[in-house]
Amino acid sequence: LKCGFVRWLCLSACLPVMFGHGPHEHTKQPFVVGASVVAIKYKDGVVVGADMLGSYGNSARYPDMEKMKVVGEHTILAASGELSDFQYFQDLLNTLDTEDWINEDNVRLESKEIASYVGRVCYNRRSKVDPLWGQFVTCGFQDGKPFLGYSDLYGTCFEEKYIGTGMGAHMSLPLMRSAWKEDLTKEEAIALIKQCLTILFYRDCNSCCTVQIGVVDASGCTINKPETIEHNWNYKAYSETRNDDSASW
């Protein structure tokens, strides 16, 4: 009888854990994360770029994670940070876009409305102290003009001519700021985004050389197939170890 009681007591203690009846916990830190997203307006649209690495800590765990999604007819949403939260956003936007299509009223959600929705969801989750651990870039084309918006886990939202998330906010923004001009062409914008991604690959250990480029203009959205950016590790400063002030770091 005593052994049966002890067995029942142990089983009772394990049941909440076995069947998920323990305390509800929020995500305290991101686990599988994506590195930087960089985007810039040009005269006829927006170009956005991101690498495809999903890092588990410092482990390059998933080499083929897409960080962009087409939403509606003229919008691309790109994200860095916790990739499962980006997948959660994809589910929300899929539902929203399906409901919008079912109405059959010839009115679809535009880029500014989608950016506003993303920002409100981020702020709502932040207010519950259960944030979506990411930085989200909304690229679109609306009313004959390119649109570029930013939202993050704090609910911060703004529009800009060029945006960088993660390490891209430190290493790519100065480059884009100096190169941007009102009559920037599509080819110049793509070349600039690739240059930013190359620099991030060299300097950010959570980046990789496989990238995707997305373009939004009046004709719609295009996300190119993954490509490998050119890189070279044979520079003298990379291959030599120095203790003087002339080192590369």
Phi and psi in degrees as a GROMACS rama.xvg file:
@    title "Ramachandran Plot"
@    xaxis  label "Phi"
@    yaxis  label "Psi"
@TYPE xy
-64.5719  -43.4946  LYS-2
-62.7681  -38.7876  CYS-3
-65.2796  -37.9395  GLY-4
-66.6231  -42.0032  PHE-5
-63.9327  -41.6412  VAL-6
-63.2156  -41.1114  ARG-7
-64.925  -38.5933  TRP-8
-65.5014  -41.8778  LEU-9
-66.4547  -40.8706  CYS-10
-65.0317  -37.9546  LEU-11
-64.9859  -35.6009  SER-12
-70.8772  -30.869  ALA-13
-84.1466  -23.5858  CYS-14
-57.266  -46.0994  LEU-15
-59.0858  -35.9613  PRO-16
-73.449  -41.5199  VAL-17
-64.4255  -37.7284  MET-18
-109.118  16.434  PHE-19
71.7546  28.6671  GLY-20
-97.1096  15.6891  HIS-21
-76.0059  -176.497  GLY-22
-63.9708  143.74  PRO-23
-76.0093  126.645  HIS-24
-118.557  141.934  GLU-25
-89.2648  159.984  HIS-26
-69.2896  120.352  THR-27
-92.2119  -20.3518  LYS-28
-160.004  153.322  GLN-29
-72.2419  153.703  PRO-30
-112.501  -66.1161  PHE-31
-99.3931  113.063  VAL-32
-119.999  152.647  VAL-33
-106.975  149.606  GLY-34
-82.1603  -146.844  ALA-35
-71.5245  151.828  SER-36
-119.273  133.926  VAL-37
-125.723  139.689  VAL-38
-147.592  149.917  ALA-39
-149.285  143.765  ILE-40
-79.4507  145.03  LYS-41
-125.203  -178.278  TYR-42
-63.8647  -23.9794  LYS-43
-119.365  5.72801  ASP-44
172.967  -153.448  GLY-45
-135.011  139.741  VAL-46
-115.921  133.116  VAL-47
-130.377  145.864  VAL-48
-141.623  150.44  GLY-49
-158.471  150.654  ALA-50
-81.0724  177.386  ASP-51
-117.109  19.9669  MET-52
-90.8878  133.019  LEU-53
-108.926  114.371  GLY-54
-98.2298  131.069  SER-55
-101.95  95.0701  TYR-56
67.7489  -126.812  GLY-57
-97.4063  9.72611  ASN-58
-90.6235  126.997  SER-59
-77.5159  79.121  ALA-60
-80.6316  -45.4109  ARG-61
-121.544  108.463  TYR-62
-87.5438  0.926857  PRO-63
-134.991  42.471  ASP-64
-90.1306  120.919  MET-65
-81.0219  135.299  GLU-66
-117.665  18.9983  LYS-67
-130.805  149.724  MET-68
-145.272  134.977  LYS-69
-80.535  128.637  VAL-70
-123.701  123.044  VAL-71
68.6393  -146.039  GLY-72
-101.379  -27.8924  GLU-73
-137.427  38.7363  HIS-74
-142.659  138.791  THR-75
-122.66  129.896  ILE-76
-105.173  125.787  LEU-77
-121.33  152.344  ALA-78
-146.196  148.268  ALA-79
-124.293  162.813  SER-80
105.775  -153.078  GLY-81
-63.1242  117.223  GLU-82
-73.8636  -26.6688  LEU-83
-68.0859  -31.7228  SER-84
-69.5808  -34.2371  ASP-85
-66.1072  -38.9819  PHE-86
-64.6621  -36.7335  GLN-87
-61.4978  -42.3012  TYR-88
-64.0028  -37.9225  PHE-89
-59.9591  -41.8805  GLN-90
-63.2733  -43.6497  ASP-91
-60.1647  -45.401  LEU-92
-71.4961  -32.8663  LEU-93
-61.6818  -44.4513  ASN-94
-63.137  -44.3417  THR-95
-62.9921  -43.581  LEU-96
-68.8251  -36.6577  ASP-97
-65.2223  -45.0221  THR-98
-62.0012  -38.0459  GLU-99
-64.3611  -40.3074  ASP-100
-70.3775  -37.2378  TRP-101
-62.9051  -29.7514  ILE-102
-61.9129  -27.5554  ASN-103
50.7478  46.8186  GLU-104
-111.41  12.2544  ASP-105
60.8211  22.9933  ASN-106
-125.614  120.294  VAL-107
-116.191  155.207  ARG-108
-62.8391  133.366  LEU-109
-97.5107  175.208  GLU-110
-61.4222  -43.8704  SER-111
-64.9583  -36.2095  LYS-112
-68.4599  -39.9787  GLU-113
-66.4458  -42.0412  ILE-114
-61.936  -39.8751  ALA-115
-64.5826  -40.7815  SER-116
-62.4216  -45.6686  TYR-117
-59.6832  -44.3552  VAL-118
-64.2047  -39.0848  GLY-119
-68.8501  -38.5794  ARG-120
-63.8872  -43.401  VAL-121
-60.8437  -44.496  CYS-122
-68.0284  -36.9731  TYR-123
-61.9725  -45.2406  ASN-124
-68.9802  -35.894  ARG-125
-63.3604  -38.7463  ARG-126
-67.832  -23.0775  SER-127
-88.2754  4.46752  LYS-128
57.2619  35.3783  VAL-129
-137.802  65.6379  ASP-130
-71.036  159.095  PRO-131
-87.5494  113.807  LEU-132
-79.1567  76.8335  TRP-133
-161.776  169.388  GLY-134
-121.668  127.088  GLN-135
-117.978  131.833  PHE-136
-115.608  121.258  VAL-137
-103.561  116.983  THR-138
-112.005  130.349  CYS-139
-157.17  -178.686  GLY-140
-139.856  120.232  PHE-141
-147.129  138.806  GLN-142
55.9999  36.041  ASP-143
76.1053  10.6157  GLY-144
-132.508  148.041  LYS-145
-71.6933  148.914  PRO-146
-128.379  137.511  PHE-147
-141.679  115.055  LEU-148
-127.44  158.997  GLY-149
-130.17  140.92  TYR-150
-142.222  151.028  SER-151
-140.092  -174.422  ASP-152
-66.7843  -17.4156  LEU-153
-88.2602  -6.33847  TYR-154
87.228  10.3077  GLY-155
-70.0574  131.904  THR-156
-136.315  137.428  CYS-157
-161.583  166.182  PHE-158
-110.638  147.337  GLU-159
-151.477  169.918  GLU-160
-83.6305  -24.0496  LYS-161
-152.13  143.822  TYR-162
-139.301  140.004  ILE-163
-133.677  136.99  GLY-164
-112.661  164.393  THR-165
60.0349  -138.307  GLY-166
-65.4061  -21.6069  MET-167
-62.2432  -26.1675  GLY-168
-66.7787  -23.936  ALA-169
-99.1115  -36.5342  HIS-170
-102.14  -23.7984  MET-171
-100.998  -33.1049  SER-172
-58.7941  -43.8164  LEU-173
-60.2306  -37.5216  PRO-174
-67.0417  -45.4694  LEU-175
-68.6095  -36.1149  MET-176
-63.0735  -39.5394  ARG-177
-77.547  -25.2166  SER-178
-94.9015  -15.8057  ALA-179
-72.3916  143.527  TRP-180
-151.121  161.208  LYS-181
-61.3443  -36.6926  GLU-182
-100.859  30.0015  ASP-183
-59.1779  131.005  LEU-184
-88.3515  166.083  THR-185
-61.617  -43.5968  LYS-186
-63.7919  -40.8518  GLU-187
-65.9565  -38.8014  GLU-188
-66.2464  -43.1729  ALA-189
-63.329  -43.405  ILE-190
-62.4107  -38.1925  ALA-191
-67.6412  -42.6216  LEU-192
-63.9998  -41.2841  ILE-193
-63.903  -37.2406  LYS-194
-63.7107  -41.7242  GLN-195
-62.5725  -43.6473  CYS-196
-66.3942  -32.9963  LEU-197
-65.7045  -44.8524  THR-198
-61.6605  -41.7242  ILE-199
-65.932  -36.0789  LEU-200
-62.4249  -39.2886  PHE-201
-68.1213  -37.6947  TYR-202
-105.931  -16.391  ARG-203
-112.119  117.59  ASP-204
-69.7917  -13.0558  CYS-205
-97.2296  11.9386  ASN-206
-105.913  163.568  SER-207
-136.328  173.834  CYS-208
-89.5217  -2.81243  CYS-209
-93.3073  120.563  THR-210
-131.033  164.407  VAL-211
-126.883  141.828  GLN-212
-117.647  131.511  ILE-213
-116.805  145.399  GLY-214
-130.953  133.159  VAL-215
-123.538  127.91  VAL-216
-147.984  -166.697  ASP-217
-63.515  -25.6587  ALA-218
-82.7383  -12.853  SER-219
132.938  -156.708  GLY-220
-115.011  141.877  CYS-221
-136.839  126.724  THR-222
-113.712  112.932  ILE-223
-68.7952  160.385  ASN-224
-66.8729  153.899  LYS-225
-57.2794  141.127  PRO-226
-138.436  157.509  GLU-227
-99.2201  122.711  THR-228
-77.7338  149.913  ILE-229
-71.8276  138.217  GLU-230
-150.84  158.752  HIS-231
-144.881  121.228  ASN-232
-105.001  14.6883  TRP-233
-94.9588  11.6365  ASN-234
-63.1626  144.113  TYR-235
-60.6778  -38.6873  LYS-236
-66.411  -25.8059  ALA-237
-80.5199  -33.836  TYR-238
-89.4532  -17.0499  SER-239
-103.826  141.983  GLU-240
-100.705  125.081  THR-241
-129.024  154.876  ARG-242
-112.689  -0.133768  ASN-243
-94.2083  -172.8  ASP-244
-79.6998  -2.84915  ASP-245
-90.6742  5.57543  SER-246
-65.6695  159.059  ALA-247
-74.6072  -17.9069  SER-248
